[in-house]
């Protein structure tokens, strides 16, 4: 792998994981991309739990394995963020 390829890959990783503040919560660029792909209205969601609920409904629907994996990955990421941001420890 050449240096340019490595730099491009690093830039992609950084861009996908960049957090964006929306209403009262954060979503990564990758999460936003997947939410848009499945027409989940994240901009009008009041919190992460609402998005988690919508993703859970979607994951229970009739989807193929690739879609399931894609949705499950961001569902896990958003759920983890919600837990650490909103749970009193």
C-alpha angles and dihedrals in degrees: 000000000000127000092251091054091050092048091050091050092049091049091051092051092049092047094048092051098044109122122228123198111232120177101310102340144054129246128181122236089250092052091049090049092054093043090053091047090058095039095246109160100225094161092068095041114113097211145352092268090065090053090046089053092050091048091048091054090049093048089053091054128087103286133144125252095261092052090045092054093047093050093042091053094056092039089058092046094049092044091052092049091048091051095051095042099043109029120093109227 
